[in-house]
Amino acid sequence: MPKMNRSDAPQQGQELISRALELARDAERHAILSASLASQADRLLVAGLRLLDPPPAPAPEARPHP
């Protein structure tokens, strides 16, 4: 890493802060996308499990008493 003199420090400090903020925004976008994908996966899993469940047995017919 090249040596920096004191007058370069504020500019380089601003660059580092700018990069850190960009990374933080990217991480937030990825977290939102990840949460959305996880939610979609949950819904698909529930739908798949419902399809695998056997259908409910038909209710017995009510017969009138004579």
Residue frames as qw, qx, qy, qz and C-alpha x, y, z in Angstrom:
[[0.000, 0.892, 0.453, 0.000, 0.00, 0.00, 0.00],
 [0.423, 0.509, -0.057, 0.748, 1.52, 3.32, -0.97],
 [0.303, -0.346, -0.465, 0.757, 2.34, 5.78, 1.75],
 [0.026, 0.809, 0.440, 0.389, -0.13, 8.57, 2.09],
 [0.233, 0.145, -0.314, 0.909, 0.58, 11.98, 3.34],
 [0.043, 0.387, 0.654, -0.648, -1.73, 13.78, 5.72],
 [0.318, 0.339, -0.092, -0.881, -3.40, 15.84, 2.96],
 [0.414, 0.050, -0.772, -0.480, -4.60, 12.66, 1.18],
 [0.017, -0.109, -0.912, 0.395, -6.20, 11.22, 4.30],
 [0.421, 0.332, 0.381, -0.753, -9.56, 13.08, 4.12],
 [0.579, 0.366, -0.416, -0.598, -10.12, 12.07, 0.49],
 [0.387, 0.147, -0.909, -0.042, -9.19, 8.46, 1.14],
 [0.140, 0.136, 0.778, -0.597, -11.30, 8.46, 4.28],
 [0.544, 0.347, 0.100, -0.758, -14.29, 9.69, 2.25],
 [0.542, 0.301, -0.679, -0.393, -13.67, 6.97, -0.35],
 [0.180, 0.031, -0.953, 0.242, -13.63, 4.29, 2.33],
 [0.317, 0.263, 0.568, -0.712, -16.84, 5.63, 3.86],
 [0.571, 0.368, -0.234, -0.695, -18.47, 5.76, 0.43],
 [0.462, 0.205, -0.843, -0.186, -17.50, 2.15, -0.28],
 [0.000, 0.074, 0.880, -0.469, -18.71, 1.03, 3.15],
 [0.456, 0.315, 0.310, -0.773, -22.09, 2.71, 2.57],
 [0.585, 0.331, -0.506, -0.540, -22.38, 1.08, -0.85],
 [0.317, 0.103, -0.940, 0.076, -21.64, -2.33, 0.65],
 [0.192, 0.177, 0.714, -0.650, -24.20, -1.73, 3.40],
 [0.573, 0.344, -0.008, -0.744, -26.88, -0.83, 0.80],
 [0.534, 0.273, -0.735, -0.317, -26.01, -3.92, -1.24],
 [0.124, 0.012, -0.936, 0.330, -26.23, -6.10, 1.86],
 [0.383, 0.251, 0.478, -0.750, -29.63, -4.62, 2.70],
 [0.624, 0.342, -0.316, -0.628, -30.93, -5.29, -0.83],
 [0.438, 0.195, -0.875, -0.070, -29.66, -8.87, -0.65],
 [0.080, 0.069, 0.829, -0.550, -31.28, -9.36, 2.76],
 [0.540, 0.303, 0.204, -0.758, -34.63, -8.11, 1.44],
 [0.627, 0.332, -0.555, -0.436, -34.37, -10.37, -1.61],
 [0.253, 0.151, -0.937, 0.187, -33.34, -13.31, 0.55],
 [0.292, 0.156, 0.670, -0.665, -36.30, -12.78, 2.88],
 [0.628, 0.349, -0.082, -0.691, -38.63, -12.56, -0.11],
 [0.549, 0.293, -0.749, -0.226, -37.25, -15.78, -1.59],
 [0.053, 0.050, -0.912, 0.403, -37.53, -17.55, 1.77],
 [0.469, 0.240, 0.420, -0.739, -41.16, -16.45, 2.06],
 [0.669, 0.362, -0.359, -0.541, -41.90, -17.71, -1.44],
 [0.367, 0.236, -0.899, 0.035, -40.20, -21.01, -0.65],
 [0.208, 0.059, 0.778, -0.590, -42.36, -21.37, 2.47],
 [0.621, 0.320, 0.132, -0.703, -45.55, -20.80, 0.46],
 [0.617, 0.365, -0.610, -0.338, -44.47, -23.34, -2.18],
 [0.146, 0.169, -0.935, 0.276, -43.61, -25.88, 0.52],
 [0.406, 0.174, 0.604, -0.664, -47.02, -25.49, 2.15],
 [0.678, 0.385, -0.154, -0.607, -48.75, -25.82, -1.24],
 [0.479, 0.338, -0.800, -0.126, -46.74, -28.96, -2.01],
 [0.049, -0.052, 0.895, -0.440, -47.55, -30.51, 1.36],
 [0.565, 0.254, 0.339, -0.709, -51.25, -29.82, 0.83],
 [0.671, 0.385, -0.443, -0.454, -51.10, -31.62, -2.51],
 [0.343, 0.254, -0.898, 0.109, -49.50, -34.64, -0.82],
 [0.363, -0.021, 0.675, -0.642, -52.18, -34.87, 1.89],
 [0.033, 0.294, 0.922, 0.249, -54.87, -37.44, 1.14],
 [0.295, -0.376, -0.266, -0.837, -58.27, -35.91, 0.38],
 [0.366, -0.135, 0.617, -0.684, -60.70, -35.85, 3.30],
 [0.059, 0.229, 0.969, 0.070, -63.12, -38.77, 3.55],
 [0.294, -0.385, -0.405, -0.775, -66.63, -37.95, 2.40],
 [0.358, -0.153, 0.535, -0.750, -69.11, -37.30, 5.17],
 [0.097, 0.227, 0.969, 0.007, -71.53, -40.19, 5.81],
 [0.266, -0.343, -0.456, -0.777, -74.96, -39.61, 4.31],
 [0.307, -0.010, 0.586, -0.750, -77.68, -38.80, 6.77],
 [0.260, -0.245, -0.860, -0.365, -80.56, -41.28, 6.57],
 [0.488, -0.346, 0.087, -0.797, -84.00, -40.38, 7.87],
 [0.159, -0.043, 0.925, -0.343, -85.31, -42.65, 10.58],
 [0.275, -0.291, -0.762, -0.510, -88.54, -44.58, 9.64]]
